[in-house]
Amino acid sequence: MKPQDILDRQFTRPLIVKLKPNMPADKAFDFNWGKTYYFEDEIGNQSPQTHLYARDIHHVDFGDGNAGYIICGKVTNGKVLQTDAGSFLLLTDLDGNSKKFMVYSGVKELNSVVPTKGDMNSQGFVAVGTHTKQQGKREYDTAAYLSVNIDLSPRCLSVTAGKWPDTAHSRTSSTFKKIIQYGQDDFAMVGHSSKDLTRCNTKDTDILVSIKDQDCGTIAGYHYGQGTSSDAYNEEFGMSLGEYKLGSGKGLVITGRVKQTKLSCTDSFNPTYEDGFIMRLNNALNLKYFQRFDFDTDYDSGLAIAVYRNRIWVSGETTTSFFIPNSNTRRNRDIFLLEFKKNGSLQNSFTYGGPFADGALGSGLDLEFSQEGFPIILGNSIATSKQKALLIEHYKDAWKNCRGSTSNNPNLEQYAAKKRNNKDKEQETEAEEMSLVAIDVDLNQKLDCPKQT
């Protein structure tokens, strides 16, 4: 095969897979159906240079026959040097058939999406991600909040530049990573803002939190983080959030990672620590507690958080040698699941993995709950150089509970003795191809984008 032929065959598509309920041990997440979606040009041919990266999916049911799924993601152009071409929303029916597809060229990427609540006149979706803003000849990233109607037509766009102004001498970047419904009618989102990423003595990253309404009004917004000290800089990255009490609007729980690195403008230093965290904010978004957790000295990151009944659950990835036979030096990414009381005290810790890498692996990780109340982790696994999706359903009685430290920095290394190899069932899926006839909306030209700080 010629190199050009190989390039012509390389493209990225969103994939939806619907699985049957988990019926262990012989029917673990049996395949129901799967569909992929591709970009179609003006004359109806598939465009191999247009790549669609799905970032999030949410079930939709407005109670009026419009049930289905909403998907958000990123669009790039080019076979080799893929350039940013905007973001997209895709609405399907319950069988995965495409109903509406929209590209928003003014938004660099959409990372998370949820449906709105309310009557027929207010039905729609809100999504968050990154917006690229022009300042003279330079571009910089701001956190984007996009509200659309039920037909995916834009309702409004709000961009949040963060607390640091972007100047010729100080470069900044902001993004939102996750959005949830908050209270009865509002939405909460989390991400992070950074400044001076290439300057060793002034760089900083803080957690960015905002509460907005459907019409892009900012109700509240704050940064959380440690400043740069005399000998180290500190970075905090917000990755996911949940409502402390569902539907109440009485505060949030957030997870992500916190990183400290010694200051050095001449030498390269490894981080002093790079750990996951859990934090709680009250209804005024004031900090109630912030706690680091550490599996390993190399790397830990909280990537998904959920509140179920009276417990807070956090999942993410860590580097360990737990599942590598007879190895004290080689390390891989593994998946963890933590159970906290609502006061932030650690109750249980579980790790999952194999001899190869398991976790988000650059493609994302999510945490949901089954109808029976069991945590389900969606992640990725690499074996024999192939990356595949991975599902883990954790049963409460499958392992003995591991009681942990309740200090502000629980040391989770003690759980290495409680490790269990996850035995997942691979599903080879045949997915239908769905053509997407795109409507391109340039938000920079057609919408007023006020800066919200």
RADAWO-V756286 format. One record per helix or strand of 3 or more residues. SS is the DSSP state (A for helix, B for strand). FROM is the first residue (numbers start at 1). TO is the last residue. If there is no record, write none. Layout:
[[SS/FROM/TO] [SS/FROM/TO]]
This chain:
[[A/3/9] [B/14/19] [B/31/40] [B/50/60] [B/68/77] [B/83/93] [B/98/104] [B/109/115] [A/120/122] [B/124/135] [B/138/149] [B/154/160] [B/172/182] [B/186/195] [B/204/212] [B/218/224] [B/232/243] [B/252/262] [B/273/281] [B/287/294] [B/300/308] [B/311/320] [B/332/341] [B/346/353] [B/366/369] [B/375/383] [B/386/393] [B/409/411] [A/412/418] [B/432/436] [B/439/441] [A/443/446]]
